[in-house]
Amino acid sequence: MSNRPLRIVILGAGRIGSLHGEIVAHETPGAQLVGVSDISSVAASTLGQRLSVPVMTLDEALSRSDVDAVAVCTSTDTHVDTIRRVAHAGKAIFCEKPISLDLARVDEALAAVDECGVPFMVGFNRRFDPSHQAVRDAVIAGDVGEVHVVRITSRDPAPPPLEYIKVSGGIFLDMTVHDFDMARFLTGSEVVEVFAQAATRVDPAIGESGDFDTVVVNLRHADGALSVIDNSRQAVYGYDQRVEVFGSRGVAASQNWRLHSAVTMGANGGTSAPLQNFFLERYRQSYQREWRSFVDAVTNGSPLPVTGADGRAPLVLGIAARMSVESGRTIAVSEVT
């Protein structure tokens, strides 16, 4: 396979599928986009025309010998059945997070992957952000010493539509799930306890739907380190994404990205550029690096950087966080797994 491109089909022509399609088609060395598929023929046709690739059904993609890998970017409720079918067809799989909102169904998907022995990677793209990864590299190198406290801030510029929130699985499984993954990634240590508090401070309709828009989560890791996560569905100043690891020898941090780096200073103060507006801007480079990593691993037969177990663990933590809010107590991860 190393002598030719990895031939990939994108399943799902919505916002995230279109993003992945563009990156595979135009920004990933060693990859070739060979088709797109979507339950909406209009969406599939539009994306296919834009990327100059044919539209095909999942059955067609799985039966073709010129398809090496499938990117599952469809709605979450379709992931498990699709993963099982792709695995049994012997194709490598890239799956957008989450694998499923149901832990038993996640295990069903991972069992199929293990049975068939196909490469499988979950799309936790923030691991590939250069700034966040530099913090992890500093931890691995010992620059911060023994990790004591991790702080992760993730705040969206505006809430998603209420219709989306109602089917998202809630803030812990939709938004905080990225930060649960980052806590494990940055420390290199599993989480053993979760304590969460949640409120509705942005939009009462979100609370009326049974969800929250403002949360703080405390995690205890197996090695004794503590992580603190804060999330908000609305930061009026832009997309707020920061991580910090503090330890016995120092601190490493990843700050916000702005539209540009110019700063103006005068007698009355100063100004700087606003933050980038949303994830499509802030994390474009991380998506590019994620795909290059997937293609390199599948092509060379090396381990995938984000495994099925990495996809499962944040779901467990999200379930534990919701249990903590509802019970008002600390939840041991062992109570969920």
C-alpha angles and dihedrals in degrees: 000000000000090000095062138035121277103254112222137187121201116219109202126037099205126110097294095038091051091051092051091046093054093048094047092046099045112011109039118085112215094024132103123193106219102171150351132218136190138163085240109071090199093055092045093048093048093051093041092053092046092052096036095237131122125261115237139170122248089252090055093047093050094048096051121097091206092066115087102168141018127210111212105211098148126116114304095246090063098049102090098049090044093049091051092051094046092047093052089050088058097241126141112250134219110185127191115229132298106042087202139328089236117075094209090054091049088056090049091055094046091049090056091049092050093046093052096038095224124152110262129186131176119219104242091148098177090077086069097051105118094226096047091043090052088058090052090047089054090053092049091048091053094241093135094038119212108005113243108165135011120195120195123183121188119170127164122218092233138000119264118246114293090239089061094047091054092060099031097090090247133285095295093056097035106038111008090048088080090054093047086056092047092052090056092042096049097046099033086220130111121243116246103175135033130194118177138180123192139184143171106241102143109045126006089209089067090057091046088055089058097257138100134233100198124049141164120195129190119201131191115205127212091249092054098259119136126221126196120197126188123187135181130178091215130044106165092204097059143270105341113200120162137150131185133183116197121190148156095286102035146297137286122196142179114212134200122285117234131202088256138347102242117124126192120205129186144150091284097048135274146280136216135186119278122257119269110274107234148349095278088064101032097047104032091111092048090055089051092051091044092057093046089052092050093048093046093049095048093043094049098036092239126143117285112247095224112039135193088260088055088053093050099047098065090050089055090051092048091053090048091050092054090048089051093053092048095046100033092227141100112272121214110222087228088069090065104036 
